[in-house]
């Protein structure tokens, strides 16, 4: 892969970050127009350099830990997300603990949901006690699984981007001198002092570390945004808990129910049915988690970044402003190129997500029957919500370059309903016995054809009467 030209570093070095500046450029300079760092006659002011490095150290406080050697600093992710959720005036509006009455209502709804679902699927309920969580509790308990999903993409992105940016140990003194702005080099007709060059070399080497810190901060904000929107542990359609557990978030359910014209108890019960169905599937289909992670890893292996696009993006970054790096990550400029391998991996993941959601949709429909008059309206609300995605999903997509979206949800629900009509709930649920039995994207586009093939292979017989 072509590497960045050293001249591309001039955009980084022309406005030396975190307090370094040429004389006459600092509005607080007591000696404007004079050469050196922070003005004055001394071109090599160690006290100014020390103060500037202290400012840089504050930004990279977490990046100095052993954990920060990877592409994502998960301590920083957690801290940023927790701060965003806890801020009373922030986008999440604070994050109070779940009131006892709300927690009790959640547990009761999940217990009733399990009673109804026992008649609608052969997959048994989970044995773990159901829970009600605040947004911060959702974040804390799902963070370990987010590491499994995000790390493969972040690792490959770091490798690809790192291959296009020369590291500090790859640059000779002549290369470093050429990378500096012309007006800076003009201050030293005899050449930039060796001491100065040794100070500048780590500044160039920190570009990748700063990028990892910026990605971690942006990911923390994205997960906080998701925590504001999700209504349950299984809401996104992927396993987010290491042990399948039914969990609802009462505050987010309350927000979702506003304006629907449906009783709050009905909304809570319907979401409890969906959550219990999700967790039954995640608990009793052991290969599902590995299959999803495998699709994400396959997507990551296909990552390619356009070096010209990367050069342009890095050249526009103001390295004196850490916020600029976060904005770059969120802008999507560093999203990987679309490749055949990635399209195939995404298609497999989207199909798997659609099958999960389609199965849950049919199971809940059977469980509800005519016992919940508002169920049809709530079903349509959830379908539109999953199909469109919210601001949080779009933020997450801009970071990792892929969407967690079941694009063929309705087709999958139709397919599972048809299987149930022909062979009962046993035939419908039997598809999850082995991954090779699942329909693919072409099957979802032709559910009747898949049904015919399944009928011949599984001897499903004729449709059930009624």
N, C-alpha and C positions, 0 to 999 in steps of 0.2 A: 504494500500500500504506500503511495507517495506520502512523504512526510511534509509537515508544515515548513514553509520557508522561514529562515531566521528573521527575515524582515517582518514577519507576522507578529513577532514579539514586540515590535515597536509600539503597537497599540497598547500593549501591556505596560511597557516601560516608559512611555511618553508622559504618563501621569503617575509617578511612582506611588504605590498605594500606602494607605494607613499613615499619612503624615509626612512622607518624604515629598519634597518639592523643590524646584529650582528657585533661586533667589528672584524676587520680584513677582512671583506667582502666588505667594501666600498673603492673603489680606491681613493676617495678623503679624506679618514680618516686620520687626522693628527697623530693619535695614533693607528696604525694598531696592531691587535692582542690583544687589550685590550677589556674587556667586556663592555657592555653597548650599548646604541643607539648612533651611530655616533662616537664611540671610547671614549677614556678617561676612568677615573676611576669610573665615576658616572653611576650606572646601571639604573638610572631613570631620564633622562635629559628632563625636561619639555619643554625647548626651542626647542629641536629637534622634540619632538612630536607635538608641536604647528605648526612648519614649515611644517611638513608632512601633518598635517590635513588641512592646507591652500591649499596645492597642491590637496588634495582630494576634497576639497570644490570647486576648480576651475572646476574639471570634473563634479561635481554634482550640478553646479550652478542652472540649470533648474530643477533638481530633487528636489530641496528644496521648490518648489512652491506647493500650494495646489493641483494643477492639476496633480502633479507627484504621487499622492497616488494610481493611477490606474496602469494598466500594460503597458500603452503607454503614454508617455509624448508628447502630440501633439504640444506643443510649441517647444520642441526640434526637433521633426520631421520636422516642418515647417522651422525652422532656418537652420538645416543641409541641407535640400533640396534646400533652396534658396541660400545658400552659394555655394553648388555644381553647381548650374545652373549659378550663376553669375561669377564664377571664369573664367577669360579669358583663362588660360592655363589648365582648368579642362576638364573632359571628355565631357562636353556639349559645350565647346568652347565659353563660354559667352552667354548672352541672351539679345540681343538688342531689343528695342521696335519694333513693327510692323510698317514698313513704310506706309505712307498714301496711296500710290499707291497700295501696296499689300493688304491693308485692303479694298480698294475700289473694287479691282478685286475679292476678296472673297465674298463680299456682292452681287456683280453682278452675280457671279456664283451660289450662293445660291438662288437668286431670279429666275434665269432661271431654276434651278433644280426644284423649286416648280411648275413652269408652266408645265414642263414635267410630274412631278409626279401626278399632279391633274388628268391626264388621266390614271394613272396606279394603283391607289388605291382609296378606298372609304374613307380612313382616311385623314382628312383635314390637311393642314399645320398648324404649330404652329403660334401663334399670336405675339411671341416675336421677336424683331428685331435681325437679324443675326449678328454675330460678328467675328472678326479676333483676335486671341490671340497670345501672346508670350508664351514661355514655362512656365515662372513664373506665368503668369495669369492663365494658365490651372491649375497649382498646387494650387494656392490660391482658385480658384472657385470650385475645385473638392475635396479639403481636407475634408469638412464636410461630404460628402458621403463616403469617404474612412474610416472615423471613424465608420460609420455604418457597413461597410463590415469587417473591421479588428478587431474591439473591441471584438466581440463574441469569436473569436479564441484566441486573446491575453488573455482575461479574464480566459478562461478555461485552457489555457496553464499555466498561473500563479498559478491557483488553484492546478493543478496537480503537477507542479514542487514544489510549496510551501509545498505540503503535503509530499514531499520526503526529504525536507531539514529542519532540526530543526531550529526554530527561536531562536534569542538571548534570549528571555524570557523563553525558554524551557530548557536551559542549566544551570546546577548547577556549582558552582565554581570547583568542582571535575571534571566535564565533560570538562570544559574549559581548566583546567590544563592538562588533558589527550590529548586534541586536539593539544597542542603545540608541536613543534619539540623537540626531546629528548635533543639535544645540548642546546636548550634554557632553558629547565627545569634544566639541569645540572648546569647552572649558579647560581641557587638558591637552594642549598641543603636543606634549611629549608622550601622550598615551595615558589612559586611565590607570591610576595607581593600583598595584596588585592587591593592596588591602581593600580597596573599593570593589575590585572585581570579585574577591572572595566573599564580600557581603552580598553582591548582586546575584551570585550563582544560586544560592538557596531560594531567592525570590522567584527565579524562573522554575525551579524544581517544585515549588509549592502550588503551581497551577493545578495539577491533578488533585492534590489534597484539598484545595479550595473547592474544586468541582464536586468532590465526594461529600464535603460538608454541606455545600449548597443543595445537592440532591437529597441529602438526609433531612435538611430543614424543610424542603418542599414536600418530601414524602410524609413527614410528620404532620404538616398542615393538611395534606390530602386525606390521611387517615382520620384526622379530627373531623374533617368535613363528612366523611363516610359515617363516623360515629354519630353525627348529628341526624343522619337520614335513615339508617338501618333500623328496622323494627324488631329484628330477631337475630339469633346467631346464624341461621341458615338463609337469611334474606337474600344474600348475593348469589346463592346457588352453588357455592363451593364450600367444602368442609373448612371451617375456621377454628374449630376446637380439636384438641388432641384426643379428647374423649367426647363422643357424641352426647350432648346435653341440650335439653329443651330450654331455651332462654328467650324471654321477651323484654323489650325496652319500653316501659310504660309511657315515658315522656314523649318518645318519638311516635308511639301509637296514637297518643292524644293529638299530636300535631297532624299526623296523616288523616285522622278522622274528621278534622275540622272542615266544614263545608260539604261533607258527603251526604248529609241528611240521613245518616244511619245512627242508630243507638250505639253509644260507646261500648256497651257490653257485647253487642253483635260484632262490632269491629274487632274487639279483643278476642272473641271466641273464634272468628274466622281466621285471624292471624295465628292463633294457637293451633288450629287444625293444620295450617300450612307448616308451621314450625315443627310440630310433632312428626308430620309426614317426612319432612326433610331429614330430621335426625334419625328416624327409623331407617331410611335409605343409607345415610352415611354410616350408621352403626353396623348394618347387616350386609353391606356390600363392601368388603374389605379392600378390593382392588380399586375402588372408585377414586380415592384420594391420590394414590400413586399414578393413576391414569391421567388425572388432571395436572399434577406436577410434571409428569412426563411430557405432556403437550406443551407446557410452558417452557420446559428445558429445550425441547425441540425447536420452539420458536426462537429461543435465545441463541441457539447454535447457528441460526441463519442470519444473525444480525450483521449488516454491512452498513457502514456510514460513508457518505460521499465526502472525501477529503476536502474538495473545493468548498462544499457547503460548510464544513467544519471550520476551515480557514476563515471564511467570511463571518461566521458566527463569533469565533474567538476574537477576530479583529475589532468587532463592535463592542466588546465587553469592557466596561469601565472597572478595572480591577481595584480601583480605590473605593469601590462601593460594593460590599458583600451582597446587598440586595439585588444588584445587577445580575449576579450569578444565579440567584434564585429565579429571577424573571426569565433568564435564558433557559433554564431547565423547564419552566412552566410553559414557555412559548411554543415548544414542540420543534424548535430548530434542530435539536440534536436527536430527534426521533430517527430510528434506523430506516434504511431504505426498504421498500417493499420488495421481497424476493419470493420466488416460487416456493421455497422451503417454508417461509413464514406463512404464506397464504394457506398452504396445506395444513400447517400446524394450527393456525387460527380456525380453519374450517372444522378440524377435528374437535377443538375445544368448544367452539360454538355449538356443534352438534351435540356434544356431551352435556353442555349446559341446557340445551333445549330439551333433551331427553329427561334430565332431572326435573325441570320445571313442568314438562308435559305430564310426566308421571304423577307429580305432586298435584297438579291441576285435576287429573282424573280421579285420583284417590280422594281428594277433598270433595269433589262433586258427588261421588258415591256416598261418602260419609254423611254429608249434609242432607241429601235427599230433599224432602220438602219441609225440613225442620227449621230452616233459617230463611225466611222470605227475602232477606236482603242479600243472600249469598250470590245471586247472579250479578247484581250491581257491584259487589265487592270483588268478584272474580274479574270483571271487566276492568275495574280500577287497577288491580294488581297486574293484569296483563299489559295495560298501557304503560304503567309505571316501569315494568321490567323492559318493555320494548324500547321506550324512549330514553331511559337512563336519566339521571339527575345531574346537577352541576358537579357533585362529588365524583361521580363515575367519570365524567369528562375530564376532571382534573387528574384523576388517577391514570386515565388513558394517555394524557399528554406526557406523563412521566415515564411510563413503561412501554408506551407505543402499542398497546393492545387493549381491547375492550373485553369486559366480562359480560357479554350480551347474548342471550338465547334468541337468535334471529328467527328460528323456525319453531317458536313456542307453540303456536296454534296448530301447526302441522303435527308436531309431536303429541299434543293432547288428543288430536283426532286419531292418530295411529294407536295410542294406548286404549282409547275408548273403543275402537274397532276390535282390537285384540280381546278386550274384556267381553264385548258382545258375542264374539265367536267362541271363546273358551273360558270365560269367567275370570275372576280376579287372579286365580292361580296361573292361568296362561299369561296374563298381562305381567304379573310379577316375576314369572319365570325368565323373562328376558335379562334380568339382572344376575342370573346365576353365573354367567361368564361373559367377559367383554366381547368375545367373538360373536355372541348372539345378538348384540345390539344393532339396530339399523344405522346406516350411515346417512350422509347428506342426500344422496340420491334416493334412498328409501323414504326419507321424509318428504321428498318431492313427489313420490309415488306410493302413498301409504297402502292403497288397495293392492298394488303389485307385491309389496312386502307382506301384506296379510296373506295373500294367496301362497306365496313361497313358504311362509311360516306355517300355514295350515297343512301343507303337504309334509313339511319336515317334522312338525310336532304333532300331527294328527289331531288338530284342534276340533275337527268335526264341524257341524253346521252351527250357525248362530243360535244363541240361547233365545228361547221364546220370550217375547216381551222385552 
